[in-house]
Amino acid sequence: MYNIVLKVLFELYLSKMFEDMHFGDWVAVFTNILTTLTAVIMAYFAWRTYLKTPEQEPEPNDKKANNDEDFSAKQLIVFKTSKQKTILKITSKGLECHLEDNRVGRGGHQWTIKKDDAKLILESSNYYVNSGYKVNTGTFSIGQRRNWLYSKKFFPEPEYLLAQLKDLLNKTISDDK
């Protein structure tokens, strides 16, 4: 490609049509050609990057979405990979989010939504599900707790998770622990 540019510049130099061009004109022509080539190369790389499929950690192919041993009416597994699991639990304090992670130093209790806050969230319908563009995961938000991952294998339809979140919030308010 570099040889082609030099060849074109050399032919322009020898052309009688460009005999009266000064050094500054040649610098401008060369700069324009170099800028154009850079733009073409960058556009090519951007196009190749755009075509790449987003990489995501593969999830195990479980027949069951939520394991019976991990699921009850007062807790909900919303996200699971080979390394971590996110569980929403109703406790005496309110609705809690727990992250179980195989890696050292990660995981544990993440946040709690108190019963009064759960009531306000329900009244204002301040809980959302966004299925996003990724194949295996989407995000959900409850009140100020935003953009938490959920597994689409558990909730293929966002409306199903939305109903489960509403149910958990209702149970949080009515829980008599």
C-alpha positions in Angstrom: 0.0 0.0 0.0 2.9 2.3 0.8 4.4 1.6 -2.6 1.1 2.6 -4.3 1.2 6.0 -2.5 4.8 6.6 -3.5 4.0 5.6 -7.1 1.1 8.0 -7.2 3.1 10.8 -5.7 6.0 10.2 -8.1 3.6 10.2 -11.1 2.1 13.5 -9.9 5.5 14.9 -9.5 6.5 14.0 -13.1 3.2 15.2 -14.6 3.5 18.5 -16.4 0.1 19.5 -15.0 1.7 19.8 -11.6 5.0 21.5 -12.6 4.1 24.7 -10.9 3.4 23.1 -7.5 5.6 24.3 -4.6 6.9 22.3 -1.7 4.0 23.5 0.6 1.5 22.2 -2.0 3.2 18.8 -2.0 3.1 18.6 1.8 -0.6 19.4 1.7 -1.3 16.7 -0.9 0.7 14.1 1.0 -1.0 15.1 4.3 -4.4 14.7 2.7 -3.5 11.3 1.3 -2.1 10.1 4.6 -5.2 11.4 6.5 -7.5 9.6 4.1 -5.6 6.3 4.4 -5.6 6.6 8.1 -9.4 7.1 8.1 -9.9 4.1 5.8 -7.8 1.9 8.0 -9.6 3.0 11.2 -13.0 2.5 9.6 -12.0 -1.0 8.6 -10.9 -1.9 12.2 -14.1 -0.3 13.6 -16.2 -2.3 11.2 -14.4 -5.6 12.1 -14.9 -4.8 15.8 -18.6 -4.1 15.2 -19.0 -7.5 13.5 -17.5 -9.4 16.5 -20.0 -11.3 18.6 -19.8 -10.1 22.2 -18.0 -12.6 24.4 -19.8 -13.9 27.4 -19.0 -16.6 29.9 -20.9 -19.8 28.9 -23.4 -21.0 31.4 -24.0 -24.6 32.3 -27.0 -26.2 30.6 -29.2 -27.0 33.5 -32.6 -28.6 32.7 -34.1 -26.7 35.6 -34.0 -22.9 35.8 -34.1 -22.6 39.6 -32.9 -25.6 41.5 -35.6 -26.8 43.9 -33.0 -27.0 46.7 -32.1 -23.3 46.2 -35.6 -21.9 45.7 -38.4 -21.2 48.0 -41.2 -18.7 48.2 -39.0 -16.3 50.1 -35.9 -16.3 47.9 -35.2 -16.1 44.2 -32.1 -16.9 42.3 -31.8 -14.3 39.6 -28.3 -14.8 38.2 -26.0 -17.8 38.1 -22.8 -18.7 36.4 -20.1 -21.2 37.1 -18.4 -18.7 39.5 -21.2 -16.8 41.1 -24.9 -16.7 42.0 -27.2 -13.7 42.9 -30.1 -14.4 45.3 -32.8 -12.1 46.4 -34.1 -13.1 49.9 -36.9 -11.9 52.1 -35.6 -11.6 55.7 -36.8 -9.9 58.9 -34.9 -6.8 57.8 -36.5 -6.6 54.3 -35.5 -7.7 50.8 -31.8 -8.6 50.7 -29.5 -9.3 47.8 -26.7 -11.8 48.4 -23.9 -12.7 46.0 -22.3 -16.1 46.3 -18.9 -16.1 44.6 -16.3 -18.9 44.4 -13.5 -16.4 44.2 -11.8 -15.3 47.5 -12.8 -11.9 48.8 -15.9 -11.5 46.7 -19.6 -12.0 47.4 -21.7 -11.8 50.5 -24.5 -9.4 51.4 -24.8 -6.6 48.9 -27.8 -4.5 49.9 -31.1 -4.5 51.8 -34.4 -2.8 50.9 -36.3 -2.1 54.1 -40.1 -2.8 54.3 -41.0 0.9 54.2 -38.8 1.4 51.2 -40.3 -1.7 49.5 -43.8 -0.2 50.0 -42.6 3.1 48.3 -41.0 1.2 45.5 -44.2 -0.8 44.9 -46.4 2.3 45.0 -44.3 4.2 42.5 -43.6 1.0 40.4 -39.9 1.8 40.7 -38.6 -1.6 39.5 -37.6 -2.4 36.0 -36.2 -5.2 33.8 -34.1 -4.6 30.7 -33.4 -7.7 28.6 -30.6 -5.9 26.8 -28.8 -7.3 23.7 -26.7 -10.0 25.4 -27.8 -13.6 24.8 -27.5 -14.9 28.3 -28.0 -11.9 30.6 -30.1 -8.8 31.1 -30.4 -6.2 33.9 -32.9 -5.3 36.5 -33.3 -2.4 38.9 -35.3 -2.1 42.2 -35.5 1.4 43.5 -32.0 2.8 43.8 -30.4 -0.6 43.3 -29.7 -0.4 39.6 -28.4 -2.6 36.8 -28.1 -6.0 38.5 -27.6 -8.9 36.2 -30.1 -11.6 35.7 -29.9 -14.9 33.8 -32.2 -15.2 30.8 -32.3 -19.0 31.2 -34.2 -18.4 34.4 -36.3 -15.6 33.0 -36.6 -15.8 29.2 -39.3 -13.1 29.2 -38.6 -9.9 31.1 -42.2 -9.7 32.2 -41.8 -12.9 34.2 -38.9 -11.4 36.2 -40.9 -8.2 36.6 -43.8 -10.2 38.1 -41.4 -12.1 40.4 -39.8 -8.8 41.6 -43.3 -7.4 42.3 -44.2 -10.6 44.2 -41.0 -10.4 46.3 -41.7 -6.8 47.2 -45.3 -7.6 48.2 -44.1 -10.5 50.3 -41.5 -8.2 51.9 -44.2 -5.8 53.0 -46.5 -8.5 54.3 -43.8 -10.6 55.9 -44.3 -11.0 59.7 -40.9 -12.1 60.8 
